[in-house]
């Protein structure tokens, strides 16, 4: 397995020492093991909610332990651990990080979502793309660096994180407590190295009315009608935000994801609850985005006297701004290019939010790079291309060697 380094007299060529180190690490990758690990992770359902990541954490821990890699499980919530592993003993520290949970399987599958199936070069199953392939790639990359026998001038760590899909408890804890200088979060990135991305705010907005018999609606207050008026303003707010963009990402957005209210057809609704999603650009901040949504509600108060509402922030991912990530991005992009891939350019970013933002907020350089396309995530027949899995594993292994050897 030889890197396809650029040829020609004008191309930068690796020195003999680095080339030898690269080849040793690449030769130590076990592609069958990577596929088997991805399949095993898919078979261990870790849907969130309710959150049952322990079986996936224990599978990774067992594999690492069997190959002499020190690791530990730390409970972040009852029966919901983070997995921490590392090789090397000194600074600096490069960490590969990924979440253990998935969204629920849901309906519409044409195959068992928890039985990994390889078909036409694609591996199918819930979490195949988001992000059990990423977990397998980073684990195999760390094992390849260890098996290669190269001498590390630093530490290569692995974080398997709980609860990303509902609140990121695992990343919040890991980023605050575990050492790291550089972090690669192996979310699906379509082979690109991404250093910027949206943040995410979710809110629960509750409108309170007064229930009366629906034959006399004028005697009550219909919370569903108040919510409907707010939804109209949210649509206008989304159109306004369309003019606020960030390079490589696009516009800020706000949308309504869930509406629940009322007791039945013969009763005026005394309560209606909405779930609102606001995507926050790297040029924005979470508090400012929340203030804008609250201003919409204040505006609605003027239109609908007596409006009674509550707003609660339920999900909060800071935006990923690329702070301090230039060196990490360049070294990883060079590894991707040397292996014949296309790492993308610095202008590209993500519209989705990831745990990378919590590491950045804690002062660590962080990028996103992992197998698969995010368009395949969170849907029936989720899948990842086997070639993506192989390519990302190779690039991560090279990154470990080049930053730390």
C-alpha positions as CSV (number, residue, x, y, z in Angstrom):
1,X,0.0,0.0,0.0
2,X,2.0,3.0,-1.3
3,X,1.1,6.7,-1.1
4,X,0.6,8.1,-4.5
5,X,2.9,11.1,-3.9
6,X,2.9,13.7,-6.6
7,X,5.6,13.1,-9.3
8,X,7.7,15.6,-11.2
9,X,10.6,17.8,-10.6
10,X,8.5,20.7,-9.2
11,X,6.5,18.5,-6.8
12,X,7.5,18.5,-3.1
13,X,8.8,15.0,-2.3
14,X,8.8,13.4,1.1
15,X,12.2,12.7,2.7
16,X,13.3,9.1,3.1
17,X,12.6,9.0,6.8
18,X,9.1,10.3,6.5
19,X,8.4,8.0,3.5
20,X,9.6,5.0,5.5
21,X,7.4,6.0,8.4
22,X,4.4,6.5,6.1
23,X,4.8,3.1,4.5
24,X,5.1,1.3,7.8
25,X,1.9,2.8,9.1
26,X,0.0,2.1,5.9
27,X,1.2,-1.5,5.8
28,X,-0.1,-2.0,9.3
29,X,-3.7,-1.2,8.4
30,X,-6.0,-4.3,8.5
31,X,-8.9,-3.5,6.1
32,X,-10.7,-6.7,7.0
33,X,-10.6,-5.7,10.7
34,X,-11.9,-2.2,9.9
35,X,-14.9,-3.7,8.0
36,X,-15.6,-6.2,10.7
37,X,-15.4,-3.5,13.4
38,X,-17.8,-1.3,11.5
39,X,-20.2,-4.2,11.1
40,X,-20.0,-5.0,14.7
41,X,-20.7,-1.5,15.8
42,X,-23.8,-1.4,13.5
43,X,-25.1,-4.6,15.0
44,X,-24.9,-3.0,18.5
45,X,-27.9,-0.7,18.4
46,X,-27.1,2.6,20.1
47,X,-30.2,4.6,19.3
48,X,-30.6,8.0,21.1
49,X,-33.1,8.4,22.5
50,X,-33.1,6.4,24.7
51,X,-29.3,6.2,24.7
52,X,-27.6,2.8,25.0
53,X,-24.0,3.4,23.9
54,X,-22.4,1.0,26.3
55,X,-22.3,-2.1,24.0
56,X,-20.4,-0.1,21.3
57,X,-18.0,1.4,23.8
58,X,-17.3,-2.1,25.2
59,X,-16.7,-3.5,21.7
60,X,-14.1,-0.8,21.0
61,X,-12.5,-1.3,24.4
62,X,-12.2,-5.0,23.9
63,X,-10.5,-4.6,20.6
64,X,-8.1,-2.0,21.9
65,X,-7.3,-4.0,25.0
66,X,-6.6,-7.1,22.9
67,X,-4.0,-5.2,21.0
68,X,-2.3,-3.7,24.1
69,X,-3.9,-0.2,23.9
70,X,-4.6,1.3,27.3
71,X,-8.2,2.5,27.6
72,X,-10.9,3.2,30.1
73,X,-14.7,3.7,30.2
74,X,-16.0,6.7,32.1
75,X,-19.7,7.0,32.8
76,X,-21.1,10.4,31.8
77,X,-24.6,9.4,32.7
78,X,-25.9,6.1,34.2
79,X,-24.8,3.2,31.9
80,X,-23.6,5.7,29.2
81,X,-19.8,5.9,29.1
82,X,-17.2,7.8,27.2
83,X,-14.3,5.6,26.0
84,X,-10.8,7.1,26.2
85,X,-7.8,5.3,24.8
86,X,-4.2,6.4,23.9
87,X,-0.8,5.4,22.8
88,X,2.3,7.4,23.7
89,X,3.0,9.3,26.9
90,X,4.1,12.8,26.1
91,X,2.8,16.0,24.6
92,X,1.6,17.1,22.1
93,X,-1.6,15.1,21.9
94,X,-3.6,14.3,18.7
95,X,-7.1,13.0,19.4
96,X,-9.5,11.2,17.0
97,X,-13.0,11.6,18.3
98,X,-16.5,10.3,17.3
99,X,-19.9,9.7,18.9
100,X,-21.2,6.2,19.8
101,X,-24.9,7.0,19.5
102,X,-27.2,7.1,16.5
103,X,-30.6,8.5,15.8
104,X,-33.4,6.0,16.1
105,X,-33.8,3.6,13.1
106,X,-37.3,4.7,12.2
107,X,-39.4,3.3,9.5
108,X,-38.9,2.8,5.7
109,X,-35.9,0.4,5.7
110,X,-35.6,-2.3,3.0
111,X,-33.2,-4.3,5.2
112,X,-32.6,-4.9,8.9
113,X,-31.0,-1.6,10.2
114,X,-29.0,-3.5,12.8
115,X,-27.5,-6.1,10.5
116,X,-24.7,-4.7,8.4
117,X,-25.0,-5.7,4.8
118,X,-22.3,-5.1,2.1
119,X,-23.8,-4.6,-1.3
120,X,-22.4,-3.0,-4.4
121,X,-19.4,-1.6,-2.5
122,X,-21.6,0.0,0.2
123,X,-22.1,-1.0,3.8
124,X,-25.7,-0.6,5.0
125,X,-27.1,-0.1,8.5
126,X,-28.2,2.5,11.0
127,X,-25.1,4.5,11.9
128,X,-23.1,3.2,8.9
129,X,-22.5,6.7,7.8
130,X,-23.2,8.7,11.0
131,X,-20.9,7.6,12.4
132,X,-19.9,4.0,13.1
133,X,-17.7,4.0,10.0
134,X,-15.9,7.0,11.4
135,X,-15.4,5.3,14.8
136,X,-14.0,2.2,13.0
137,X,-11.7,4.3,10.8
138,X,-10.2,6.2,13.7
139,X,-9.8,3.1,15.8
140,X,-8.0,1.2,13.0
141,X,-5.8,4.2,12.3
142,X,-4.7,4.3,16.0
143,X,-4.0,0.5,15.9
144,X,-2.1,0.8,12.7
145,X,0.2,3.5,14.2
146,X,0.8,1.2,17.2
147,X,1.4,-1.9,15.1
148,X,3.8,-0.1,12.9
149,X,6.3,0.3,15.7
150,X,7.2,3.9,14.9
151,X,8.4,6.0,17.7
152,X,5.9,8.7,18.8
153,X,7.0,12.1,19.9
154,X,3.6,12.7,21.5
155,X,0.4,11.0,22.2
156,X,-2.3,9.7,19.9
157,X,-5.7,9.5,21.7
158,X,-9.2,8.2,20.9
159,X,-12.4,9.5,22.3
160,X,-15.6,7.5,21.8
161,X,-18.3,9.9,22.9
162,X,-21.8,9.4,24.3
163,X,-25.0,11.4,23.6
164,X,-24.0,13.5,20.6
165,X,-27.5,13.3,19.0
166,X,-29.3,14.7,22.1
167,X,-27.1,17.3,23.8
168,X,-23.5,16.1,23.4
169,X,-22.9,15.3,27.1
170,X,-19.9,13.2,26.1
171,X,-18.1,15.9,24.1
172,X,-18.7,18.5,26.6
173,X,-17.1,16.4,29.3
174,X,-14.2,15.1,27.1
175,X,-13.3,18.6,25.8
176,X,-13.2,20.0,29.3
177,X,-11.3,17.2,31.0
178,X,-9.1,15.3,28.6
179,X,-5.8,16.5,27.1
180,X,-5.7,17.4,23.4
181,X,-3.8,19.8,21.2
182,X,-5.4,18.7,17.9
183,X,-8.7,17.0,17.4
184,X,-10.2,15.3,14.3
185,X,-13.9,14.5,14.6
186,X,-14.6,11.7,12.2
187,X,-18.2,12.7,11.2
188,X,-19.0,12.1,7.5
189,X,-17.4,14.8,5.4
190,X,-17.2,13.2,1.9
191,X,-13.5,13.0,2.1
192,X,-13.0,16.7,2.7
193,X,-11.1,18.3,5.6
194,X,-13.5,20.8,7.1
195,X,-12.5,23.5,9.6
196,X,-15.7,25.6,9.7
197,X,-19.3,24.7,10.3
198,X,-22.6,25.8,11.6
199,X,-23.6,25.8,15.2
200,X,-27.1,24.6,16.2
201,X,-29.7,25.9,18.6
202,X,-32.9,24.0,19.3
203,X,-35.7,25.6,21.4
204,X,-39.0,24.4,22.8
205,X,-41.5,27.2,22.5
206,X,-44.7,26.7,24.5
207,X,-47.9,28.8,24.0
208,X,-50.5,28.8,26.7
209,X,-54.2,29.4,26.0
210,X,-57.4,28.9,27.8
211,X,-59.5,25.8,27.2
212,X,-63.3,26.1,26.7
213,X,-65.9,24.2,24.8
214,X,-65.3,24.6,21.1
215,X,-68.9,25.7,20.5
216,X,-67.9,29.0,22.2
217,X,-64.3,29.6,21.1
218,X,-64.5,33.3,21.7
219,X,-64.6,32.6,25.5
220,X,-61.2,31.0,25.5
221,X,-57.8,31.4,23.9
222,X,-56.5,29.0,21.3
223,X,-52.8,28.3,21.8
224,X,-52.6,26.6,18.4
225,X,-53.7,29.8,16.7
226,X,-51.0,31.7,18.6
227,X,-48.5,29.1,17.5
228,X,-49.6,29.3,13.9
229,X,-49.1,33.1,14.0
230,X,-45.6,32.5,15.3
231,X,-44.9,29.9,12.6
232,X,-45.8,32.5,10.0
233,X,-43.2,34.9,11.5
234,X,-40.6,32.2,11.6
235,X,-41.1,31.7,7.9
236,X,-40.5,35.4,7.4
237,X,-37.5,35.3,9.7
238,X,-36.0,32.4,7.6
239,X,-36.4,34.5,4.4
240,X,-34.7,37.4,6.2
241,X,-31.8,35.2,7.3
242,X,-31.3,33.9,3.7
243,X,-29.4,37.2,3.1
244,X,-26.9,36.4,5.8
245,X,-24.3,33.9,4.5
246,X,-20.9,32.5,5.3
247,X,-18.4,31.4,2.7
248,X,-18.6,27.7,1.9
249,X,-21.6,27.2,4.2
250,X,-24.5,29.3,2.9
251,X,-27.2,31.1,4.8
252,X,-28.3,31.0,8.4
253,X,-31.6,29.2,8.8
254,X,-34.5,28.7,11.2
255,X,-37.2,26.1,10.9
256,X,-40.0,24.5,12.8
257,X,-39.4,20.8,13.4
258,X,-42.3,19.7,15.6
259,X,-45.7,21.0,16.6
260,X,-47.9,19.5,19.3
261,X,-51.0,20.9,20.9
262,X,-54.7,20.5,21.8
263,X,-56.8,17.9,23.5
264,X,-59.4,17.1,20.8
265,X,-61.8,18.6,18.4
266,X,-64.4,19.8,20.9
267,X,-62.0,21.7,23.1
268,X,-60.2,25.0,22.4
269,X,-56.5,24.2,22.7
270,X,-55.0,25.5,25.9
271,X,-51.4,24.5,25.0
272,X,-49.2,24.2,21.9
273,X,-45.5,23.3,21.9
274,X,-43.1,23.9,19.0
275,X,-39.6,22.7,18.4
276,X,-37.5,25.3,16.6
277,X,-34.1,24.7,14.9
278,X,-31.7,27.6,14.3
279,X,-28.5,27.0,12.4
280,X,-25.8,29.5,13.6
281,X,-23.1,30.7,11.2
282,X,-19.4,30.9,12.3
283,X,-19.8,34.7,12.0
284,X,-22.7,34.6,14.5
285,X,-22.9,33.5,18.2
286,X,-25.5,31.5,20.1
287,X,-26.7,34.3,22.4
288,X,-27.2,36.6,19.5
289,X,-29.2,34.0,17.5
290,X,-31.4,33.4,20.5
291,X,-32.0,37.1,21.0
292,X,-33.2,37.4,17.4
293,X,-35.8,34.6,18.0
294,X,-37.0,36.2,21.2
295,X,-37.4,39.4,19.3
296,X,-39.8,37.6,17.0
297,X,-41.9,36.6,19.9
298,X,-41.9,40.1,21.3
299,X,-43.1,41.3,17.9
300,X,-45.9,38.7,18.1
301,X,-47.0,40.0,21.5
302,X,-47.8,43.4,19.8
303,X,-49.9,41.6,17.2
304,X,-51.7,39.3,19.6
305,X,-52.3,41.1,23.0
306,X,-52.3,38.7,25.9
307,X,-49.9,36.3,24.3
308,X,-48.5,33.9,26.9
309,X,-45.3,32.0,25.9
310,X,-42.2,30.3,27.2
311,X,-38.9,29.6,25.4
312,X,-36.3,27.0,26.6
313,X,-33.0,26.3,24.9
314,X,-32.7,22.5,24.6
315,X,-29.7,22.0,22.2
316,X,-26.7,24.3,21.9
317,X,-23.7,23.6,19.6
318,X,-21.4,26.6,19.1
319,X,-20.3,27.2,15.5
320,X,-17.0,25.8,14.4
321,X,-14.9,28.8,13.4
322,X,-11.6,27.2,12.4
323,X,-9.7,28.9,15.2
324,X,-6.1,27.7,15.3
325,X,-6.8,24.7,13.0
326,X,-4.6,25.8,10.1
327,X,-1.6,23.5,10.7
328,X,-3.8,20.5,11.5
329,X,-5.9,21.0,8.4
330,X,-2.8,21.4,6.2
331,X,-1.1,18.2,7.4
332,X,-4.3,16.2,7.1
333,X,-5.1,17.7,3.6
334,X,-1.5,16.8,2.5
335,X,-2.1,13.2,3.6
336,X,-5.4,13.0,1.7
337,X,-3.7,14.4,-1.4
338,X,-0.7,12.1,-1.2
339,X,-3.1,9.1,-1.1
340,X,-4.9,10.3,-4.3
341,X,-7.8,12.0,-2.6
342,X,-9.3,15.5,-2.9
343,X,-9.3,17.2,0.5
344,X,-11.3,20.2,-0.6
345,X,-10.1,23.8,0.1
346,X,-10.2,26.1,3.1
347,X,-13.4,27.8,1.8
348,X,-15.5,24.7,2.3
349,X,-17.5,24.2,5.5
350,X,-20.4,22.3,7.0
351,X,-24.1,23.3,7.3
352,X,-24.4,20.7,10.1
353,X,-23.1,20.9,13.7
354,X,-20.6,18.5,15.3
355,X,-18.8,17.8,18.5
356,X,-15.8,19.5,17.0
357,X,-17.3,22.8,18.1
358,X,-17.0,21.9,21.8
359,X,-13.3,21.0,21.5
360,X,-12.7,24.3,19.7
361,X,-14.6,26.2,22.4
362,X,-12.2,24.5,24.9
363,X,-9.2,26.0,23.1
364,X,-8.3,22.9,20.9
365,X,-7.6,23.0,17.2
366,X,-10.4,20.9,15.6
367,X,-11.4,19.8,12.1
368,X,-14.0,17.3,10.8
369,X,-12.9,14.5,8.5
370,X,-14.6,11.2,8.1
371,X,-16.0,8.6,5.7
372,X,-19.4,9.0,4.0
373,X,-21.7,11.8,2.9
374,X,-23.9,13.5,5.5
375,X,-26.8,13.3,2.9
376,X,-26.9,9.5,3.7
377,X,-27.3,10.0,7.4
378,X,-30.5,10.0,9.5
379,X,-32.6,8.2,6.8
380,X,-33.7,4.7,5.9
381,X,-31.1,2.5,4.2
382,X,-28.2,4.6,5.6
383,X,-24.9,3.5,4.0
384,X,-21.2,4.3,3.6
385,X,-19.0,3.5,0.6
386,X,-16.4,0.9,1.5
387,X,-13.8,2.9,-0.5
388,X,-14.5,6.0,1.7
389,X,-13.9,3.9,4.8
390,X,-10.6,2.6,3.5
391,X,-9.4,6.1,2.3
392,X,-10.2,7.8,5.6
393,X,-8.5,5.1,7.6
394,X,-5.3,5.5,5.6
395,X,-5.4,9.3,5.8
396,X,-5.9,9.3,9.6
397,X,-3.1,6.8,10.1
398,X,-0.8,9.0,8.0
399,X,-1.8,12.1,10.0
400,X,-0.9,10.3,13.2
401,X,2.5,9.4,11.9
402,X,3.2,12.8,10.4
403,X,2.2,14.9,13.4
404,X,3.7,12.7,16.1
405,X,6.5,10.6,14.7
